Amino acid sequence: AGFYGLGIVFTFTLFGFFIAQFFGANGVQAFAANPYVNLAVAALFIVFALSLFGMFEIELPSSIVNRIHQLGMKPGKLGLLFAGIAFSLVSFTCTVQFVGLLLVASAQGDWLLPILGMMCFSLAFASPFVLLAIFPQWMASLPKSGSWLHATKIVMAFIELAAAIKFLSQADLVWNLELLTKPVILSLWAALFLAAGFYLLSVFKLSDEDDVEKIGLSRLGTSIFLIATSF
């Protein structure tokens, strides 16, 4: 269990290391001053949001995933390590939207922050698998995947769109276009949070997976918070 978890932590932390090397200590200045970088990040968040909405999936090349999976099938601790790496790559489809948001937030000018951000994320991501391997009886008490998980993805998609607007406004500010002024940004954010809140209340549906028999307390509380935030 420990080596499997270590493979997950190693994969995400190594990714954070490469991001830190790419952006260096001036990452935040690049995001703040270069409008093209801000446009690229905004486009990335829009792609992430569309992926969370279910329009397409972001996947790694199957050849890379299959090769790492074969290494993970080898006996011994090294095989377990590669099994954790393989799982991290396979789960890339589910985690890339959150990892991208985290990396942009953590690139605040210090090269250590993306590494620490990925390390904390991977530790939190790996801990359930390690604990369930040690205490398999806990598996029975876990919530089943279903409409709540799909709804979480949709709400995160709205948040990704809100992040995209923020970076579009940075480019607008540098070019002095005055298209995304503060009132416009706040109005767009309010509209997104309002839409997310109404979605959780099943006012509208985006797919057949949005059918719910009843709205639970957690879903109701989250929708009320999002709607209140929009005002």
Residue, then its C-alpha position, 0 to 999 in steps of 0.5 A: a500500500g505504501f509503495y502504491g501510494l508512493g507511486i501516485v505521490f511521485t508522479f504528481t510531485l514530479f509533474g509539479f517539479f517540471i512546471a516549476q522548472f518551466f515557469g521559474a521564479n518569475g511565473v507570477q510576473a509572466f501571468a500578470a504581465n503577458p496578455y498572450v499567456n493569460l489568453a492561453v491559460a484562459a483557453l486552457f480553463i475553458v477546455f477543462a470546463l468543457s471536458l467537465f461538462g462531458m463534451f469530450e475527455i482529455e486522455l494521455p496517449s494509450s502507448i504511454v499508459n499501457r507501457i507503464h501498466q505493464l511495468g506495474m504488473k511486475p512482482g515486487k515493490l518496484g512493480l507496486l511503485f509503477a502500478g501507482i504511477a500507472f494509476s496516476l496516468v490513467s486517472f489523468t482524465c479525472t484529475v487534469q482539470f483540478v491539477g491545472l487549476l491548482l498549478v496556476a494558483s500555486a505559480q506565485g513566483d516561488w519555484l517551490l510552490p508548484i512542487l509543494g502544491m502537487m505534493c499536497f494534492s497527491l498525498a490527499f489523492a493517494s491517502p484513501f487508496v493506502l488506507l483502504a488497502i490497510f483497512p479493506q473493511w472501510m470499503a463498505s462505508l464509502p459512498k457509491s458513485g452516482s449523480w452526486l459525483h456527476a453534479t460535482k464535476i458540473v459545478m467544478a466546470f462552472i468554477e473553471l469558467a469563472a477562472a477563465i474570465k479572471f485571466l481574460s480580464q488580465a489580458d483586457l487590462v494589459w491591452n486597455l480594451e475595457l471590455l471586461t470591467k469590474p462590473v462585467i466580471l462580477s456580473l459574469w461570475a454571478a451568472l455562473f454561480l447562479a447557473a450552478g446553483f439552479y443546476l443543483l436544484s434541477v431547474f435545468k439539466l445538461s444530460d440524462e445523468d442529471d436526473v435525481e429522485k430527490i435533492g439531499l441536504s448537502r446538494l440543497g445547502t450547496s445550491i443555496f450557498l452558490i445562489a447567495t454568492s451570486f447576489 
